[in-house]
Amino acid sequence: MVKYTKGAIAVETKVLGFEEFITDVEPQYQNEISALHHELLKQNCKTKYEEAKSGFVVSYIDAKSKKVLFNYVFRKKGLLARIYGNNIDKYTDLLQTLPPEMRKEIAVAPDCKRLIDPESCSSKCAMGYSFTMDGVDYKKCRFNSFMHEVTAETFPYIKSFVENELCARLETTPTPAVAR
C-alpha cells in the first residue's frame, strides 16, 4: 500500500505488480506469460498495471518509442492480448501463419473510421492500420484489430506477433514466425 495526501484527505492505494496480475491468470498460461514478461523486461520494456472493472490491464511499453507495445486485458470470456501493430507493414507475412480463427477475428474487427474518412473520427486519434491479409486490403481500428484471447493455441502466435512488433520498433531481426 502507498499512502499519500490529496488535499486534506489521506489516501491509500494498492501497489499493483506482475505478481498480483499473474495470480489472476489461469494456471496453464502462467509459465508462458511469465517467460514473455521476463523476455520483454530484458528488452527494456516498461510495465504499467491498472485495475479495471473486469480485472487487470497490464501494458508493456517499449523504451525506444515510449508507446504501448501490447497489453493484457481481462474480459468476460477470459484473458485477451491487444497488440498495437504499428509496424504491421514490416511483417505482414506473419498474418498468413495465424490460425484461421485468429485471421477471422482480425477480418471482422471494426474498421478505422479515420483511415476511411479522416473527418469521421477525432483528429486526436492515432489512426489504425492498413494491411493486406489473405489477398484482402484492410483498414482496421488500432484498438480491436489485433486483440485475441489467450489460449494454448493462440499464445505462440501472440508471442510471435509481439516479438515481431518489438523487433520492428527496435529495428532488429525478429525470430522466425511460428509455423504450424
N, C-alpha and C positions, 0 to 999 in steps of 0.2 A: 504494500500500500504506500502511496505517496500522499503526503499531506501538503496542502498549500492554502493560502488565504486568498479569497476572491472578495475584495471589499472587506467587510467586517465579518464575513462568514468563513469558517474553516471548512475546507472540502477535502474529502478523502477519495482518491481514485485508485483503482486496482491497476497495477503494472501488468500488462499483458506481454507474453512472450511465446516463443516456439513451444515450450513445454506445455503451456496451457492449451495451445492450439492442437498439438499432436494427440493429446489425450482425448479430444473430441472426434478424431479421425478413426474410422473403422480399423480394427487391429490388422486386418490383412493388407492394408495400404501403408501402414506406419513406417515400415522399413524403407520402402521405395521413396516415399515422400521425404523422410529424413535424409536419405542419401542425396536426393536432388537439392534439398535445402543446404546441406553442407558443401556440395559442389558449387552452388551459386554464391555462397559466402566466400569461398576460395577465389571466385571471380570478382570479388569486391562488390557484390550486390548488397544493398542495404535492405532491411525488412521493416515493415510497418504493420502493426497489429491493431485491429479495431474490433469492437463488438458491434454486431448488427442484430436486427430482430431475430433472424434465423440462425445466428451463431457468429463465428469469427469471420473476419475478412483479413487475409494475410497478403500483403503486397510485397513484391520483390522489385526493387528499383535498381537499375544498372547505374554504376558510379559515373560512367562517361557522359551519358546524356541526361542523367538525373530524372529520367522518366520511368514510369512503371513498365516493367517487362511483362509481368503477368501477376495474377492474384488467384488465390483460392477463396471461394465463397461457399457458404452453406446455404442450401435451398431445401425445400420440402423433399425433393427427390434425392438429395444427398449432397456430397461434396462436388463442386464444379471447379474447373480451372478456366480462367478467362485469360487468353493470351492476346497481347497487344502486338499484332504482326506488322509493325510499322515498315518493315523491310521485306514483306512477303514477296515482292518482285525479285528479290535476290535468291529465293529458294522455292519457287513455285513448284518445282519437281517434287517437293515433299508432299504436296497436296495429293498427288497421284498415288502415294504409298498409303494414305489413310484408308481405314476400313470403310466400306460403303455407308455405314450408318453415320460415321463422322462427316463424310462428304455430304451426305443428305442434310445433316444439321447445318452445315455451312451454307448449302444451297437455299435452304428455307429461312435462314436468318434474315432479319429486317434489312432492307436496302438503306443506304446512306442517302438521306434526303438532300444533303448539301452537295454531294457528288453529282446527283441527278439534276438538281435545280438549286444553285447557290443561294437563291432568295428564300427558299422554303425552310431554312434552318438558321439557327443563331450564328452570327458571324464569329462568335467566340468558340464555336465547335471546332475541334481539331480535325474533323473530317474522318471518313472511313477509309476503306482500302479498295483499290481496283486491282483485280487479278483475273486470271483465266484458270478454270478448273474443268476437267472433262470436256474441253472444247467450247465452253460457255464463258463469256465475259461477265464478271460480277462487279458490282459497286455496293459493298456491304458496310454496315454500321460497325464502327470500331468496338463498340461495347458488347455486341452479341455475335459477331461473325465467327469468332474462334473461341466459343465457350462450350466446353464439353464436360460431361460427367466423368469423374474419376472412377474407373473400373479396372479390373485386371486386364481387360482387352485394350482399353484406351490409354492407360498410363504410359506405356512405352512410346506411343505416338505423341502424347502431350509432352513428354520429356524431350523427345527429339525436336519437336516444334520449338520449345523454349530454348533449347541449345542452339538451334539454327538462328533464331531471332537474336539471341545474345551475341553469337559469333558475327552476325551481320552488323550489329551495333558496334562491336569492338573491332570490326574489320579483320577477323581471324578466320581460319578454315574450320568449318563445322565437322563434327563426326558424321560418318555416313548415315543417311536416313534409315529408319527401321524398315527392314524388309520382312514381309510375311508371305 
